[in-house]
Amino acid sequence: MTRFIDIHQHSAFDMDDGADDFEHSKRMLRASAADNVGCVFATSHMTPGITPFDYEKYYSAINEMNAFCLSENLPLTVCPGCEVLYTDMTRRFLEEQRIIPLGSSRSVLVEFGQDKSFDYIFDALRRVAAAGYRPVLAHAERYLCLLNKPESVIELKEEIRALIQLNTGAVLRKRSLFSSWDRKEKRFIKFMLDNRIADFVATDAHNTSSRKTRMKECYDFLSEQYGAEYSALLTGGNIGLLSD
């Protein structure tokens, strides 16, 4: 089996609410390698114009993580990238090349508050595209406007060429029959997968316990439900889309 690619993980240490020190980062890297992940994008949180981002510390962490993988013979590469919480300064930061894209691509992982309207998300992603970057919508299952109208994601893909990422934990989550949010999330994810709209599943891992890597489990589930071909695309085979 080809090793998976995880485009969304918070394993860069002492950068955000993910790995808090290098030992924590090491545990996450070992867990990823054991989960058949061969490439991790360490997508630390960035909030342009609001929270300062320490670029030197971030790239130093990436280098140390890759050195650790080599020292332990882990079949794993750590790539740079950030998860950008969209702000009014995002386009300016993109134009000034102050936002770290996913690897060497011109694609950027973008997130929003859960309560943002569809018009807000559409306009924001359009601005990202206008700055010369392809937006990747992080954990698309979190936005109420999309849960209420799953088919609206098609507009993001057709009009803006946005890429859609789902969290493995959400795909695998056992949902309550009594929660309206859970029912909407389940319907949304099913629509994304049934219609082959989703482009990536990724772990959004923050630790090795409550928010851990679950790529192999998700791949197995998707293979059973949707076939090995689409499952392989979602777990890394679509990586070339980032550079399209």
Backbone as a ProteinNet text record, in pm:
[ID]
protein_1_A
[PRIMARY]
MTRFIDIHQHSAFDMDDGADDFEHSKRMLRASAADNVGCVFATSHMTPGITPFDYEKYYSAINEMNAFCLSENLPLTVCPGCEVLYTDMTRRFLEEQRIIPLGSSRSVLVEFGQDKSFDYIFDALRRVAAAGYRPVLAHAERYLCLLNKPESVIELKEEIRALIQLNTGAVLRKRSLFSSWDRKEKRFIKFMLDNRIADFVATDAHNTSSRKTRMKECYDFLSEQYGAEYSALLTGGNIGLLSD
[TERTIARY]
84.3	0	87.9	56.1	125.6	101.4	204.3	188.2	103.7	28.3	-66.3	3.8	-68	-22.4	-126	-79.8	-166.4	-142.4	-234.3	-211.1	-250.4	-294.1	-342	-311.9	-208	-168.7	-92.8	-115	-53.6	57.2	160.1	269	394.7	400.5	515.1	508.1	612.2	605.7	615.8	540.7	540.9	501.6	404.7	358	211.9	130.3	-13.2	-69.7	-194.1	-257.3	-232.2	-135.8	-96.6	16.8	122.2	235.7	296.5	307.1	355.8	506.7	573.7	718.8	769.3	900.3	958.8	926.7	921	888.7	747	656.6	518.7	517.8	593.8	604.2	659.7	759.1	817.3	712.4	630.9	526.7	427.2	394	301.7	362.9	491.2	557.8	565.7	597.5	599.2	460.3	358.3	221.3	182.7	222.7	192.1	259.3	386.5	458.2	392.9	350.8	284.6	148.6	90.4	-41.3	-30.3	89.2	115.5	115	143.6	156.3	302	323.7	458.7	497.6	398.6	424.8	322.8	372.4	288.6	313.6	207.5	218.3	188.8	288.7	275.8	211.3	80.4	3.3	-32	64.2	40.7	-58.2	-131.3	-229.8	-162.3	-223.3	-178.7	-301.4	-297.1	-408	-351.4	-350.2	-281.9	-330	-233.8	-264	-314.8	-332.9	-386.4	-288.1	-242.7	-148.3	-14.4	94.1	227	265.6	331.7	376.7	528.6	588	733.6	784.6	821.1	863.8	993.4	1087.1	1215.5	1195.7	1114.5	1089.8	1017.1	923.7	848.8	940.1	1021.8	1108	1215.5	1258.3	1352.3	1287.5	1160.1	1087.4	1074.8	1044.5	1032.9	1165.4	1275.9	1407	1437.9	1408	1433.6	1346.6	1223.4	1133.5	1183	1227.3	1279.6	1408.8	1492.8	1615.9	1583.1	1481	1439	1389.9	1310.4	1261	1376.6	1478.4	1595.9	1670	1683.5	1760.4	1692.8	1559.1	1485.5	1442.6	1490.4	1455.4	1304.1	1234.4	1090.6	1067.4	985.3	958.8	860	902.9	812.3	886.2	823.9	877	780.3	834	752.2	766.3	654.1	652.2	590.9	629.8	573.8	435.3	367.2	233.6	164.4	68.8	-5.2	-154.7	-227.2	-372.9	-409.6	-460.9	-482.2	-627.2	-645.1	-777.2	-797.2	-895.1	-910.6	-942.5	-869.2	-894.2	-891	-922.4	-919.1	-778.4	-676	-537.4	-483.6	-564.4	-512.7	-464.3	-542.8	-499.9	-368.9	-356.5	-232.7	-113.9	-132.4	-25.1	12.3	-86.6	-58.5	22.7	-19	49.9	192.4	215.1	349.3	426.5	367.7	428.3	464.9	376.4	396.4	313.6	241.9	166.5	234.1	250.4	321.6	223.9	242.7	154.5	185.8	110	131.6	249.5	361.3	481.2	530.9	566	616.4	505.4	380.6	267.8	223	120.9	53.9	-86	-98	-225.1	-211.7	-320	-318.8	-438.6	-412.2	-517.7	-583.8	-715.2	-787.3	-902.9	-919.8	-1032	-1109.4	-1230.7	-1320.3	-1387.2	-1450	-1535.9	-1656.3	-1709.1	-1816.9	-1942.3	-1962.6	-2087.9	-2081.1	-1971.1	-1960.1	-2060.4	-2112.6	-2211.2	-2143.7	-2224.5	-2169.5	-2112.9	-2179.8	-2130.7	-1993.7	-1975.8	-1846.9	-1737.9	-1764.6	-1665.7	-1635.2	-1738.2	-1718.3	-1630	-1662.3	-1585.5	-1441.2	-1422.6	-1288	-1203.9	-1259.7	-1184.7	-1159	-1252.5	-1231.8	-1112.4	-1097.8	-984.8	-852.5	-856.1	-736.1	-695	-791.8	-763.7	-712.2	-769.6	-728	-584.7	-536.7	-398.1	-301.1	-354.6	-269.5	-250.6	-339	-327.9	-456.4	-441	-558.2	-599.3	-722.2	-764.4	-803.1	-760.8	-803.4	-887.6	-1015.8	-1105.3	-1085.1	-1031.6	-1002.5	-1131	-1130.7	-1243.2	-1378.3	-1416.2	-1536.6	-1663	-1658.3	-1776.8	-1808.9	-1727.9	-1748.4	-1836.4	-1868.9	-1933.8	-2084.4	-2158.8	-2303.6	-2369.6	-2321.1	-2383	-2370.9	-2262.7	-2245	-2324.1	-2333.1	-2414.1	-2560.3	-2606.4	-2746.3	-2773.7	-2669.6	-2687.5	-2561.7	-2546	-2422.8	-2390.3	-2492.9	-2468.6	-2400.2	-2399	-2333	-2182.2	-2125.8	-1982.1	-1945.1	-2036.4	-2010.5	-1977.1	-2043.5	-2016.3	-1873.6	-1825.9	-1688.6	-1588.5	-1619.1	-1528.1	-1532.2	-1651.5	-1664.6	-1624.8	-1661.2	-1635.1	-1494.5	-1441	-1314.2	-1205	-1240.9	-1149	-1097.3	-1180.2	-1141.6	-1132.7	-1039.8	-1027.6	-1090.8	-1145.9	-1224.5	-1158.2	-1131.4	-1070.9	-1169.2	-1181.6	-1261.3	-1168.7	-1206.4	-1128.1	-1160.5	-1057.5	-1078.7	-1170.3	-1151.2	-1233.4	-1380.3	-1412.8	-1553	-1609.3	-1528.1	-1573.5	-1604	-1523.2	-1536.5	-1626.7	-1667.3	-1739.6	-1871.1	-1895.6	-2025.3	-2116.1	-2223.1	-2304.7	-2429.5	-2468.3	-2589.1	-2713.1	-2812.1	-2939.3	-3020.2	-2978.9	-3058.1	-2999.5	-2882.5	-2817.6	-2844.1	-2904.3	-2930.6	-2800	-2697	-2567.1	-2507.5	-2511.8	-2456.3	-2528.4	-2659	-2734.7	-2696.8	-2681.4	-2642.5	-2501	-2410.3	-2272.5	-2266.2	-2340.7	-2343.6	-2396.6	-2504.8	-2561.6	-2461.5	-2392.9	-2295.8	-2182.2	-2122.5	-2010.4	-2052.6	-2169.7	-2219.8	-2235.7	-2287	-2303.6	-2167.4	-2067.7	-1934.4	-1871.1	-1891.9	-1829.6	-1909.3	-2040.5	-2123.7	-2104.4	-2086.4	-2075.6	-1931.1	-1836.3	-1693.2	-1653.7	-1707.6	-1677.6	-1555	-1538.8	-1422.7	-1295.3	-1187.4	-1058.7	-958.1	-968	-873.4	-945	-899.4	-924.6	-789.6	-790.5	-667.2	-698.9	-596.9	-621.5	-655.2	-599.7	-609.9	-565.1	-467.4	-420.6	-352.3	-382	-320.6	-239.6	-261.9	-194.8	-200.4	-172.7	-177.4	-287.8	-383.3	-491.7	-628	-673.3	-807.9	-820.8	-712.7	-715.5	-594.7	-600.1	-486.2	-500.8	-393.5	-396.4	-479.1	-565.3	-652.7	-663.6	-553.4	-557.5	-585.9	-519.1	-539.7	-683.4	-735.6	-873.3	-970.1	-944.8	-1032	-1019.7	-896.4	-876.4	-954	-946.9	-1017.1	-1168	-1219.3	-1362.7	-1405	-1327.5	-1361.5	-1350.7	-1252	-1236.8	-1357.6	-1405.7	-1522.3	-1647.4	-1661.8	-1784	-1779.9	-1661	-1653.2	-1551.3	-1483.7	-1388.5	-1246.4	-1150.8	-1010.2	-958.5	-1010.8	-958.9	-985.8	-1110.6	-1142.4	-1077.4	-1071.5	-1006.4	-859.7	-792.8	-652	-634	-725.9	-718.2	-733.9	-829.5	-856.8	-741.6	-668.6	-564.3	-424.5	-416.6	-285.6	-275.1	-356.8	-346.7	-379.7	-452.6	-489.9	-386.4	-270.8	-174.2	-134.1	-140	-104.1	-199	-320.1	-415.3	-363.2	-277.9	-225.1	-142.2	-86.8	2.4	-64.5	-191	-262.7	-290.3
-120.2	0	125.4	221.7	349.3	422.4	488.2	560.7	685.9	722.5	832.7	968.5	1071.2	1210	1284.4	1342.2	1414.6	1564.4	1633.5	1774.9	1869.5	1816.3	1903.8	1838.9	1890.4	1834.6	1941.2	1942	2044	1982.2	1936.4	1866.5	1950.7	2070.6	2158.2	2208.5	2184.4	2206.1	2353.1	2385.4	2517.6	2628.9	2596.3	2695.6	2732.9	2636.6	2663.1	2568.5	2525.8	2437.2	2289.8	2262.7	2125.1	2081.5	2023.1	1975.7	2090.8	2071.6	2182.5	2182.2	2070.2	2066.7	1959.7	1950.1	1859.8	1713.4	1676.8	1538.9	1503.6	1597.5	1578.7	1563.3	1646.1	1639.1	1503.2	1453.8	1323.3	1213	1219	1117.5	1122.5	1242.8	1256.7	1203.3	1226.6	1177.5	1025.6	968.6	821.7	764.4	829.9	782.7	792.6	899.1	915.3	806.6	781.5	677.5	541.1	515	387.7	378.5	493.3	499.8	497.9	461.3	450.5	584.9	691.8	824.1	844.7	884.7	905.3	1050.7	1139.2	1282.7	1358.2	1449.5	1530.8	1677.9	1752.9	1898.4	1953.2	2016.3	2067.4	2205.4	2206	2327.6	2404.9	2476.8	2558	2669.8	2709.8	2817.2	2950.7	3025.1	3161.4	3249.3	3366	3462	3595.6	3619	3735.7	3868.6	3950.6	4084.2	4089.4	3974.5	3972	3907.9	3787.4	3717.4	3706.1	3758.6	3746.5	3600.3	3574.6	3438.3	3436.8	3343.2	3333.6	3239	3295.1	3215.6	3140.4	3206.1	3142.8	3020.6	3035.2	2922.5	2810.2	2846.8	2746.4	2663.5	2729.7	2655.4	2577.2	2627.5	2552.8	2423.5	2431.5	2312.6	2210.8	2258.1	2168.2	2095.3	2169.4	2107.8	2004.6	2037.5	1943.7	1818.5	1837.1	1722.7	1629.1	1685.5	1602.3	1532.1	1602.6	1540.2	1423.9	1441	1333.6	1213	1235.9	1125	1047.6	1118.8	1051.8	973.2	1031	964.7	836.9	832.2	713.7	625	660.3	583.4	574.6	681	685.3	718.3	641.9	670	785.8	902.7	1016.2	1145.6	1230.6	1363.8	1468.5	1572.3	1682.6	1801.1	1849.9	1962.8	2085.5	2204.5	2326.3	2358.4	2443.4	2488.5	2543.3	2631.5	2686.2	2669.7	2665.5	2673.8	2817.9	2887.3	3030.7	3060.4	3123.4	3173.8	3303.1	3304.1	3417.9	3545.8	3652.8	3786.6	3885.9	4010.2	4114.2	4137.2	4090.1	4109.4	3991.2	3888	3766.5	3790.9	3861.1	3882.5	3960.6	4062.5	4141	4053.2	3969.4	3879.9	3783	3735.2	3646.1	3718.4	3836.8	3913.2	3947.4	3960.9	3989.9	3861.9	3747.3	3615.9	3594.5	3636.5	3620.7	3505.6	3436.1	3317.5	3195.1	3092.5	2972.1	2878.3	2854.4	2763	2618.8	2527.7	2385.4	2336.7	2312.8	2268.8	2373.8	2329.2	2420.3	2463.7	2436.2	2466.7	2611.9	2647.1	2776.7	2753.6	2656.9	2627.4	2659.2	2711.4	2754.6	2695	2638.5	2582.3	2695.9	2712.1	2826	2776.3	2838	2805.5	2932	2910	3018.9	2985.5	3086.9	3061.2	2980.5	2898.2	2807	2879.5	3002	3071.3	3166	3167.4	3257.6	3218.1	3319	3293.2	3239.1	3180.2	3130.1	3244	3357.7	3471.5	3516.6	3515.2	3554.2	3456.8	3326.3	3225.4	3231.9	3246.3	3254.6	3374	3491.6	3612.2	3599.5	3540.9	3524.5	3432.3	3318.6	3226.5	3285.8	3366.8	3436.2	3531.2	3597.9	3688.4	3612	3494.6	3410.7	3373.4	3332.8	3296.4	3416.1	3533.1	3653.7	3692.7	3650.9	3678.1	3579	3483.2	3389.5	3255.5	3223.8	3098.4	3017	2886.9	2799.4	2769.5	2802.1	2778.8	2633.2	2582.2	2451.1	2477.3	2446.6	2473.6	2367.1	2409.9	2317.5	2269.6	2143.3	2078.3	2139.8	2115.2	2176.7	2139.2	2029.9	1985.1	2072.8	2173.8	2254.9	2377.9	2411.5	2539.5	2521.4	2587.7	2568.5	2600.5	2704.1	2740.9	2628.3	2551.3	2439.7	2317.5	2298.7	2187.3	2205.4	2329.4	2356.4	2343.3	2359.1	2350.5	2289.2	2157.7	2092.7	2119.4	2130.9	2151	2283.6	2376.5	2505.1	2489.4	2378.8	2355.7	2344.5	2297.1	2283.9	2420.1	2523	2658.6	2700.7	2664.5	2698	2628.5	2505.9	2430.7	2480.6	2508.1	2545.6	2690.7	2780.6	2923.2	2965.4	2900.6	2944.6	2838.6	2716.4	2602.7	2568.7	2591	2556	2404.3	2360.1	2219.7	2198	2079.8	2054.3	1945.8	1979.6	1883.5	1849.3	1720.5	1671.9	1612.9	1623.5	1562.6	1413.9	1333.4	1190	1162.7	1238	1216.9	1238.3	1335.5	1362.1	1252.2	1203.4	1094.4	969.7	945.7	824.2	840.3	962.7	989.5	912.6	854.5	793.6	905.2	929.5	1047.4	1015.8	1112.4	1098.1	1111.2	1028.1	1037.3	1158.2	1218.5	1326.3	1464.9	1471	1599.4	1645.2	1762.5	1814.7	1845.1	1892.6	1919.7	1791.1	1682.9	1555.6	1504.3	1518.8	1472.7	1552.2	1683.7	1767.4	1735	1713.9	1681	1547.6	1450.2	1319.6	1332.3	1409.5	1428.5	1500.1	1600.2	1676.6	1587.2	1513	1426.7	1321.6	1265	1166.1	1228.1	1350.4	1418.8	1443.7	1487.7	1514.2	1387.9	1275.7	1151.1	1081.4	1078.3	1013	1076.7	1208.9	1282	1313.2	1253.3	1269.7	1417	1493.9	1636.9	1662.5	1587	1603.8	1567.3	1642.9	1618.4	1550.9	1581	1526.1	1490.3	1384.7	1366.2	1383.1	1447.2	1472.3	1465	1447	1415.3	1535.7	1653.6	1769.6	1728.8	1637.5	1587.4	1697.5	1698.6	1793.5	1722.7	1591.8	1515.8	1367.2	1281	1137.6	1070	1151.3	1093.4	1137.6	1256.2	1301.2	1344.1	1391.3	1435.4	1377.1	1246.7	1173.8	1143.7	1094.6	1054.5	927.6	926.1	809.4	783.6	796.7	784.6	641.4	544.4	405.4	361.6	395.9	361.7	426.4	552.7	623.6	564.6	532.7	471.5	340.1	258.8	130.2	150	245.8	274.6	323.4	416.7	472.2	366.3	279.6	173.6	82.1	50.9	-36.4	29.3	160.4	231.3	286.9	329	402.3	344.9	239.9	177.2	224.9	140.9	169.3	288.3	307.4	414.6	552.6	580.1	711.2	726.6	619.1	624.5	663	606.7	638.8	784.5	837	978.5	1069.2	1038	1121.9	1122.2	1014.3	1001.2	1030.3	1093.2	1133.7	1135.8	1058	1051.5	1180.3	1267.5	1396.5	1506	1470.9	1573.1	1662.8	1611.1	1691.9	1808.1	1800.3	1910.5	2039.7	2026.6	2145.7	2231.6	2168.1	2239.5	2269.4	2229.6	2255.6	2405
0	0	0	-86.3	-87.8	43.2	93.9	220	198.2	299.7	289.7	300.7	257.4	272.2	355.7	465.5	557.6	540.9	474.3	442.3	555.3	669.2	777.3	911.9	977.7	1107.8	1187.6	1317.5	1404	1489	1419.7	1487.2	1505.1	1446	1469.4	1613.2	1689.2	1833.4	1873.2	1979.3	2041.5	1943.5	1855.9	1759.8	1780.8	1824.1	1839.8	1945.5	1927.3	2024.5	1994.9	1908.4	1879.3	1970.4	1912.8	1992.7	2072.1	2204.3	2286.6	2307.1	2278.8	2286.3	2189	2177.4	2079	2109.9	2238.3	2273.4	2227.5	2242.3	2196.1	2043.6	1976.1	1830.3	1786.5	1858.1	1825.5	1836.2	1940.4	1957.9	1842.6	1798.1	1686.2	1556.9	1537.1	1416.6	1417.4	1530.8	1540.5	1511.9	1567.6	1546.3	1399.3	1333.3	1190.8	1108.1	1135.9	1062.2	1083.9	1207.9	1238.5	1171.4	1137.9	1073.8	921.6	872	728.6	655.9	729.1	667.9	627.6	503.7	454.4	439.9	445.7	434.3	518.5	600.7	687.3	655.4	638.5	630.6	769.9	829.3	966.3	961.7	956.4	926.5	1053.7	1106.3	1226	1196.2	1298.5	1282.6	1253.5	1163.3	1132.3	1120.2	1184.1	1177.3	1130.1	999.4	942.1	999.5	1040.9	1089.6	1232.2	1294.1	1430.9	1527.5	1497	1583.5	1513.3	1572	1508.9	1489.2	1380.1	1348.5	1346.6	1422.2	1432.1	1323.5	1208.2	1093.6	1123.6	1189.4	1218.8	1308.2	1412	1500.9	1427.9	1340.1	1266.4	1175.9	1095.4	1003.4	1078.3	1192.6	1275.2	1324.9	1364	1408.5	1295.3	1174.8	1059.1	1036.2	1042.2	1020.9	1128.7	1254.1	1363.3	1350.4	1306.9	1290.6	1180.4	1069.6	961.1	1002	1078.6	1127.5	1220.7	1302.7	1392.8	1313.9	1210.5	1128.2	1066.8	1021.1	964.1	1071.1	1189.8	1296.1	1343.3	1334	1377.9	1261	1140.8	1020.6	1000.2	1034.4	1008.9	861.9	792	649.5	635.3	682.5	694.9	665.5	584.6	554.6	606.3	667.4	718.1	623	573.2	479.2	545.8	503.2	561.1	506	578.1	540.5	663.2	643.7	757.2	735.5	846.4	841.2	872.4	772.3	781.9	820.7	934.5	970.8	893.6	804.5	714.1	791.1	755.7	809.4	693.9	723.5	620.4	566.1	639	596.3	516.1	498.4	435.1	292.8	212.6	73.8	69.3	152.8	154	194	294.8	337.6	225.4	150.5	38.6	-68.9	-101.7	-205.9	-164.5	-34.2	17.5	49.6	15.3	38	184.3	272.5	416.9	473.5	386.8	427.5	367.9	448.4	405.5	334.9	205.5	131.6	166	110.6	134.3	49.7	116.4	46.8	-50.4	-169.7	-273.4	-368.3	-332.4	-420.7	-405.4	-481.3	-467	-410.8	-320.8	-254.2	-106.1	-48.2	91.1	163.9	281.5	365.7	442.9	424.3	480.9	567.4	684.2	771.7	807.9	861	899.7	1032.7	1092.5	1205.7	1160.9	1249.9	1212.6	1166.6	1213.7	1187.4	1067.6	993.5	879	770.2	701.2	596	471.3	384.1	258.6	175.9	171.7	93.9	144	275.9	333.9	290.4	301.9	264.7	115.3	34.2	-110.7	-145.1	-88.8	-119.3	-70.2	47.4	102.3	14.3	-25.7	-110	-248.6	-295.6	-423.4	-412.8	-298.1	-277.8	-269.5	-207.3	-202.9	-345.5	-426	-565	-644.2	-618.5	-690.2	-656.8	-541	-502	-565.1	-641.1	-712	-643.6	-548.5	-474.3	-488.3	-482.4	-485.3	-341.5	-303	-165	-141.5	-26.2	22.1	146.8	140.3	252.9	360.2	474.3	583.4	650	690.3	760.6	721.4	597.1	539.6	614.7	690.1	763.9	884.8	914	1034.3	1012.3	889.5	863.5	847.6	933.6	938.4	805.3	736	608.4	506.3	512.3	419.7	464.7	595.3	645.7	607.1	609.5	575.5	426.8	346	200.9	138.4	150.4	102.9	-43.7	-125.9	-269.4	-299.5	-205	-228.6	-244.7	-194.4	-210.1	-357.9	-437.8	-581.7	-641.3	-593.1	-642.6	-608.7	-489.3	-450.9	-543.5	-580.2	-666.3	-810.5	-861.3	-1001.7	-1026.6	-935.6	-957.7	-913.2	-810.1	-751.3	-763.9	-800.3	-803.9	-664.9	-564.3	-429	-415.5	-331.3	-297.1	-159.4	-137.2	-17.1	67	193.8	286.6	397.4	428.3	539.9	645	771.7	878.2	891.3	910.7	928.2	1047.7	1156	1274.8	1248.3	1163.4	1130	1040.8	947.5	859.8	942.5	1044.4	1125.1	1246.7	1276.1	1400.6	1409	1526.4	1555.2	1605.6	1533	1558.7	1640.4	1720.5	1802.2	1715.8	1744	1671.9	1716.9	1827.3	1885.8	1860.3	1797.7	1773.1	1629.9	1615.3	1481.2	1408.6	1483.2	1420.1	1365.4	1444.2	1399.4	1275.2	1273.1	1156.3	1032.5	1048.7	935.6	889.3	984.5	949.5	875.1	923.1	857.2	715.2	697.5	564.2	473.2	527.5	449	401.7	494.1	457.9	356.2	375.3	280	141.9	136.1	7.8	-57.1	21.8	-31.3	-89.2	-21	-63.9	-173.5	-159.4	-261	-397.7	-399	-524.8	-563.6	-491	-520.8	-522.9	-429.5	-421.2	-335.5	-227.2	-139.7	-214.9	-186.4	-251	-158.5	-29.2	67.3	197.1	260.8	403.8	472	587.8	662.2	810.9	891.3	1031.9	1117.7	1085.3	1174.9	1315.7	1321.8	1450.8	1530.6	1661	1754	1862.1	1876.8	1981.9	1946.2	2042.7	2017.4	2098.9	2147.3	2227.9	2176.7	2216.9	2181	2035.6	1975	1835.6	1763.8	1744.2	1692.4	1543.3	1484.6	1343.7	1328.2	1223.6	1198.7	1048.3	978.2	833.1	786.9	847	805	831.4	947.2	980.5	881.5	848	754.8	614.1	573.3	441.5	431.2	533.9	532	523	599.7	595.7	457.3	402	271	161.2	172.1	72.7	73.1	190.9	203.5	148.6	173.3	135	-7	-52.9	-179.4	-278.1	-239.8	-329.1	-306.7	-343.2	-317.2	-397.9	-518.4	-604.4	-544.3	-506.5	-449.7	-313.2	-235.5	-105.5	-118.7	-219.3	-241.9	-282	-362	-400.5	-279.5	-194.5	-77.2	22.7	31.6	133.2	78.5	-35.7	-88.2	-238.1	-305.8	-450.5	-521.9	-456.6	-517.1	-491.3	-438.9	-399.2	-516.6	-637.9	-754	-777.5	-722	-736.9	-673.9	-573.1	-507.3	-602	-703.4	-797.3	-929.7	-947.1	-1072.8	-1090.5
[MASK]
++++++++++++++++++++++++++++++++++++++++++++++++++++++++++++++++++++++++++++++++++++++++++++++++++++++++++++++++++++++++++++++++++++++++++++++++++++++++++++++++++++++++++++++++++++++++++++++++++++++++++++++++++++++++++++++++++++++++++++++++++++

